[in-house]
Amino acid sequence: MEAVLRFAPAPVLSRFWEAGAQALKTVRNLFAAKLLAANPAREDAQADVNARAAEILDTHGNAILRYAYSYLHNMEDAEEVLQDTLVQFLKTAPAFESEAHEKAWLLRVAGNLSKNRLSYNAVRAADELNDELVAENREDLSFVWQAVRDLPEKYRAPVHLFYHEGYSTKQIAEILQRGEATVRSDLHRGRALLREILKEAYDFDEIR
């Protein structure tokens, strides 16, 4: 692993690295070649790619993985979407106004990749979400994940983004490319369905 990776991945993403290290090595090499072609004098392109990949994974990897899991219900598939999202990021190397815009772009890509995967990969019975993914100062919410997972796709994405990622309706509209009024309507209906599933077991805040 040391020959492939030059940085230590976050523990929560260890399974991802174990499964996708070879693919990431290929991506880093391709991206390094792109950097060198643009500026042949630079010899640190590989280090740049390693550092950028590490930064993205440490900052947004967990959120991308959770979001993909909310669509796919399968950890291995979610890890592949995380990998493909990183590939897309490294290939396009987009510039963002802020970290919030960067995260929104990554989640939009992950959502599209997840929906594409659903079109040819039947949704399988999912294992319970790994405890590592909900260890961010919150209780075990596996029953909530199960309930969100049972929502129709139209409501599942906005509910996940609102309650699990903390986005506003305006931000969700930008990520999902829907009108804000539509997002608010979908959240209202999704929240009602979720309440039925959870039987008032979860305390929802008012939609902001």
RACORFEN-V130742 format. One record per pair of residues at least 6 apart in sequence whose ideal C-beta (glycine too) atoms are under 8 Angstrom apart, sorted by sequence separation. I is the first residue (numbers start at 1). J is the second residue. D is the distance in whole Angstrom. If there is no record, write none. Layout:
((I:J:D) (I:J:D))
This chain:
((36:42:6) (39:45:8) (69:75:7) (72:78:5) (96:102:4) (134:140:7) (161:167:5) (172:178:8) (173:179:6) (9:16:8) (17:24:8) (35:42:7) (134:141:6) (149:156:7) (162:169:7) (173:180:4) (176:183:7) (195:202:8) (9:17:5) (134:142:8) (148:156:6) (151:159:6) (167:175:7) (178:186:8) (194:202:7) (36:45:5) (68:77:7) (69:78:4) (72:81:7) (96:105:7) (131:140:7) (173:182:7) (195:204:7) (35:45:4) (68:78:4) (161:171:8) (162:172:6) (170:180:6) (173:183:5) (194:204:8) (94:105:6) (134:145:8) (148:159:6) (161:172:5) (169:180:5) (172:183:5) (5:17:7) (33:45:8) (148:160:6) (32:45:4) (35:48:6) (65:78:5) (68:81:4) (129:142:6) (191:204:6) (31:45:8) (32:46:4) (35:49:7) (65:79:7) (68:82:6) (128:142:5) (158:172:5) (161:175:6) (169:183:5) (148:163:8) (161:176:8) (169:184:5) (172:187:8) (1:17:8) (5:21:6) (32:48:8) (129:145:5) (148:164:8) (191:207:8) (4:21:5) (29:46:8) (32:49:5) (64:81:7) (65:82:5) (68:85:8) (89:106:7) (128:145:8) (4:22:7) (28:46:7) (31:49:5) (64:82:5) (128:146:8) (158:176:7) (169:187:7) (5:24:8) (157:176:6) (188:207:7) (1:21:7) (4:24:8) (89:109:7) (158:178:8) (187:207:5) (4:25:5) (28:49:4) (61:82:6) (64:85:6) (85:106:6) (88:109:5) (27:49:8) (28:50:6) (126:149:7) (184:207:6) (85:109:5) (28:53:7) (85:110:5) (88:113:8) (158:183:5) (162:187:6) (82:110:7) (85:113:6) (158:186:5) (159:187:7) (24:53:7) (57:86:7) (81:110:6) (84:113:5) (158:187:5) (56:86:6) (155:186:5) (159:190:4) (81:113:5) (154:186:6) (155:187:8) (158:190:6) (159:191:7) (53:86:6) (56:89:6) (81:114:5) (155:189:6) (156:190:7) (155:190:3) (159:194:6) (78:114:8) (81:117:7) (154:190:8) (53:90:7) (80:117:8) (52:90:7) (155:193:6) (169:207:6) (151:190:6) (169:208:7) (59:99:7) (63:103:7) (67:107:5) (71:111:7) (77:117:6) (168:208:6) (6:47:7) (49:90:7) (152:193:8) (163:204:7) (60:102:7) (64:106:6) (68:110:5) (72:114:6) (151:193:6) (7:50:6) (60:103:5) (63:106:8) (64:107:7) (67:110:5) (71:114:4) (151:194:6) (6:50:5) (7:51:7) (13:57:6) (59:103:8) (63:107:7) (67:111:7) (71:115:7) (77:121:7) (5:50:8) (9:54:7) (16:61:7) (68:113:7) (72:117:6) (162:207:7) (7:53:8) (60:106:5) (64:110:5) (68:114:5) (71:117:8) (72:118:7) (111:157:6) (148:194:7) (151:197:8) (7:54:4) (10:57:7) (67:114:8) (71:118:7) (147:194:6) (150:197:6) (9:57:6) (10:58:5) (13:61:5) (12:61:7) (13:62:7) (16:65:7) (72:121:8) (74:123:8) (12:62:6) (56:106:7) (73:123:6) (74:124:5) (147:197:4) (10:61:7) (72:123:7) (73:124:7) (75:126:8) (147:198:5) (10:62:8) (13:65:7) (73:125:8) (74:126:5) (75:127:6) (12:65:8) (73:126:3) (74:127:8) (72:126:8) (75:129:8) (107:161:7) (144:198:7) (75:130:6) (143:198:7) (147:202:8) (19:76:7) (69:126:8) (107:165:8) (143:201:7) (144:202:6) (20:79:7) (24:83:7) (27:86:7) (31:90:5) (15:75:8) (19:79:6) (20:80:8) (23:83:6) (27:87:5) (30:90:8) (31:91:7) (69:129:6) (30:91:8) (24:86:7) (28:90:7) (31:93:8) (16:79:5) (20:83:4) (27:90:6) (66:129:8) (15:79:7) (23:87:8) (27:91:8) (69:133:7) (111:175:7) (111:176:7) (16:82:6) (16:83:7) (66:133:6) (104:171:7) (108:175:5) (65:133:7) (107:175:6) (108:176:8) (13:82:8) (108:177:8) (104:174:6) (62:133:7) (100:171:8) (104:175:5) (62:136:8) (70:145:8) (73:149:6) (70:148:6) (70:149:7) (71:153:8) (71:156:7) (70:156:6) (71:157:7) (70:157:7) (70:160:4) (67:160:6) (66:160:8) (67:161:8) (70:164:8) (66:164:6) (67:165:7) (66:165:8) (63:165:6) (12:132:5) (11:132:7) (12:133:7) (12:135:8))
